[in-house]
Amino acid sequence: MTSFGEKVYALTAKIPKGKVATYGQIAALAGSARAARAVGQLMARNKDPKAVPCHRVVSATGALTGYAFDGVSMKRKKLIGEGVSFKGTRVDLATALWKS
């Protein structure tokens, strides 16, 4: 794995329950602000969702995009179970965005 990938997984592991980060936010924190899609690809290949809670990474609009472990409906269910609030189908980023 690349050092970028290692940074992405390490950062994602730090997102606390009840909070989310955006793909772009994680990319910027990992040192490649324009690599949001690469972060998404890394989340899709995540092998250990307990250690790397990829369900806590969402789009810049709060929309839920793919989730390799039983789809977007499971991602939503997990986030709601952790106390993340939604506005319609999108995460309420005003209250749930992780301040790294």
C-alpha positions in Angstrom: 0.0 0.0 0.0 1.2 3.5 -0.7 1.9 6.0 2.1 -1.1 8.0 0.9 -3.3 4.9 1.4 -1.8 4.4 4.9 -2.5 8.0 5.8 -6.0 7.8 4.6 -6.8 4.7 6.6 -5.1 6.1 9.7 -7.1 9.3 9.4 -10.4 7.4 8.8 -9.7 5.3 12.0 -9.7 8.6 14.0 -13.2 9.7 13.0 -15.2 9.3 16.2 -18.7 7.7 16.5 -21.3 10.3 15.7 -19.1 12.2 13.3 -18.3 12.0 9.6 -15.6 13.3 7.3 -15.8 14.0 3.6 -13.7 12.3 1.0 -12.1 15.6 0.1 -11.4 16.4 3.8 -9.6 13.1 4.2 -7.7 13.6 1.0 -6.5 17.1 2.1 -5.5 15.8 5.5 -3.5 13.0 3.9 -1.6 15.6 1.8 -3.4 15.4 -1.6 -6.3 17.8 -1.5 -7.5 16.9 -5.1 -7.6 13.1 -4.4 -11.1 12.7 -3.1 -11.9 10.0 -5.7 -8.7 8.1 -4.6 -10.0 8.2 -1.0 -13.3 6.7 -2.3 -11.5 3.9 -4.0 -9.5 3.2 -0.8 -12.7 3.1 1.2 -14.2 0.6 -1.3 -11.2 -1.6 -0.9 -11.2 -1.4 2.9 -10.7 -4.9 4.4 -11.2 -4.0 8.1 -14.3 -1.8 8.7 -14.0 -2.2 12.4 -10.6 -0.6 12.5 -11.2 1.7 9.6 -14.8 2.9 9.8 -15.3 3.7 6.2 -19.0 4.2 6.7 -18.1 7.6 8.4 -16.8 9.0 5.1 -19.4 10.8 2.9 -19.5 13.2 0.0 -18.9 16.9 0.3 -22.7 17.4 0.1 -23.4 14.9 2.9 -24.8 12.4 0.4 -24.1 8.8 1.1 -22.2 7.2 -1.8 -21.3 3.5 -2.1 -20.6 1.2 0.8 -18.9 -2.1 0.2 -20.5 -3.7 3.2 -24.2 -4.2 2.3 -24.8 -1.0 0.5 -25.8 2.6 1.2 -28.9 1.6 3.3 -26.6 -0.2 5.7 -24.2 2.9 5.8 -27.2 5.1 6.7 -28.4 2.6 9.4 -24.9 2.5 10.9 -24.6 6.3 11.0 -28.0 6.8 12.5 -27.1 4.2 15.1 -24.1 6.2 16.0 -26.2 9.4 16.4 -25.4 11.1 13.1 -28.3 13.4 12.1 -29.7 13.7 8.6 -31.6 16.3 6.6 -33.6 14.1 4.2 -31.2 11.6 2.7 -28.0 13.6 3.4 -25.9 13.8 6.5 -26.4 17.1 8.3 -22.8 18.3 7.9 -23.4 21.4 10.1 -23.7 19.1 13.1 -21.9 15.9 12.1 -18.8 17.0 10.4 -15.6 15.9 12.2 -13.3 18.8 13.1 -9.9 17.1 12.8 
